[in-house]
Amino acid sequence: MNKTLVIVESPSKGETIQNYLGKDYIVLASKGHITELAKTGKHNLGIDIDNNFKPKYVLMNDKVATLDKFLDVAKKVDQVLICSDNDREGESIAWHIAQRLDGIEKPIKRVVFNEIKKKTILKAIKEAGEIDENLFHSQEARRILDRIVGFMASPFLMRFFGPNLSAGRVQSVVTKMIIDREKEISSFIPEEFWTIQVSLSKDENSFITKYNGKLSNLQDAEDMRDRLCVKEYIVSDVIADEEKKLPPPPLVTSSLQRLMSRLYNFEADQTMSAAQALYEAGYCSYIRTDSVRISDESLEEVRKWISDHGYDLPKKPNLYKNKDSAQDAHECIRPTDVSIDPESISISDPDQKMVYSVIWKNFIASQMMPAVYNTLKVTAHVKNDKDAEVKATGKALKTLGFLEILNVKDDSKIEIPYLNKGDTVFLFGKNPVKMEKKKTQPPPRFNLDELLKDLEKRKIGRPSTFAELISKISSRNYVEKRGNVFYPTELGTKITELLSNYFTFMDYNYSAKMEELLDEIANGKINHIDMLKRFYPEFKSQLDRAYLDHGCSLCEKCKSAMIIKSSKNGEKFLACTAFPFCYNTKNVATEVL
């Protein structure tokens, strides 16, 4: 029998897959990437900018033994299957492993799947194909962009604002969002307005109404209050209706993170860590996705579960549309087996149990009936004064629908008596007309839920990277979390304002456009080298201007910034920041700084 080497990313995933495949397969784990960009050459980028941005990759020190093991086993098998995750990073891992195994002269195939389920794995192996070069180049372009920005803009910050600072193509923009929100709050000028509440009754059955007009000055408010202080009102409209609340779509990466934050105050990385463990153990589908698509097989399974457990089933499946920016390589996040409910799952880790419960319940809910509410809207006006009008609304739950599986409690009631159009109602109580002065409120600071929502709305980064981004800007002390909201620090504000003055990568639209370009590379629509060639000259020009504005000169040999350094004997001189790629130096006395 032929032997096959199967390479996966994580050991826990590997154990599960090994049990599925049996003794004719040898499953080994790479534990993520095995290579990284070198830190050599001009600006230590590991990228030859002048040679079509050619990257130099080196084997990670802690992956030498891993690669040796791959090579040793690969020589003894008949073929190699690389089963890294089905996304940009996974494709990059597969590409680099394949490059390092190229000399073994054995077939190397790429296997992709969306869930760790025996049937799915066996089907994916039968359909093994080639590495997606376009998807790999999308990841490579992103990696090069981030290296250029990080390794060239960060030294500028450290030169003028202190050690251990960093700029990032996306992380700096996330910091800017929090700072801009703080500016909105600081500059907010509250506006006064007034509300009027009127208590009415019919046959001693009272209900509360509100005047809905805009009252932005005291005189208008007092005039309307006086007009409303009339004993008799006429009911001018009564609308009784039903309102459907549709079930939410199944979860994707961002909505899972947001929901766990809202329900359990989970940090984004806490959610992703638990979800990754569930995926690797085979309990849920791939957890880095922005697609709400459900496979036909999964749809059939969940509809059968709903029917078998006595819930009303929609005549047709509930279909959800992906956002235009969504990559449809994966399905939504769903349980691999809907029969394993949160109570029966054999997991001891509390975080994993909570995350699984949310995934399972929301997947089931997405295919259930809507919740239905009875609604009532009543409009009344002062007798003989139709413009002095008030309204009352009420809503009460009629059928639970999907809310039942989510354990949502809704005790709302319609507290309006039975009324007909044309009825007369009367002011009720000792003080039936109440006027209250209020002020408009500034926008709230971002909590995690709202920050993730805004990142997704602005198309900044990818939901799969949100947790890492937020962790990074917090650890760098650019923002801090107080209670459950984010505040910018003085350091974060200072360097963000500086970067915003010089670099277009700090613009929100720029970040979104760059993500679109990376998607177009993945889809084979544009060439990644062409994109980098358009990006770099503009970025370099902006960096040069930043240095020049801070008293530096440019090296006439390589056009990099020159900075003041001190020799061993304490003498100052100008040195090129591209050292050791460029050794140009000058006497500081000959330069005007």
ABEGO torsion letter per residue (X at the ends): XBBBBBBBABAAAAAAAAAAAEAABBBBBAGEBABBBBBBEBGGAGBBAABGGBBBBBBBAAAAAAAAAAAAAAAABABBBBABBBBAAAAAAAAAAAAAAAAAGBBBBBBBBABBBAAAAAAAAAABBBBBAAAAAAAAAAAAAAAAAAAAAAAAAAAAAEBGBBBBAAAAAAAAAAAAAAAAAAABBBBBBBBBBBBBBBGGBBBBBBBABBBABAAAAAAAAAAABBABBBBABBBBBBBBBBBBBBBBAAAAAAAAAAAAGBBAAAAAAAAAAAAAAGABBBABBABABBBAAAAAAAAAAAAAAGBBBBABBBBBBBBAABBAABBBBBBABAABBAAABBBABAAAAAAAAAAAAAAAAAABBBBBBBBBBBBBBBBGBAABBBBBBBBBBABAEAAAAAGBBBABBBABBBBBBGBBBBBBEABABBBBBBBBBBBBBBBAAAAAAAAAAAGBEBAAAAAAAAAAAAAAGABBBBEABBBBBAAAAAAAAAAAAABAAABAAAAAAAAAAAAAAAAGABBAAAAAAAAAAAAAAAAAAAAAAAGBBBBAAAGBBBBBBBBAAGBBBBBBAAOAABABBBBAAABBX
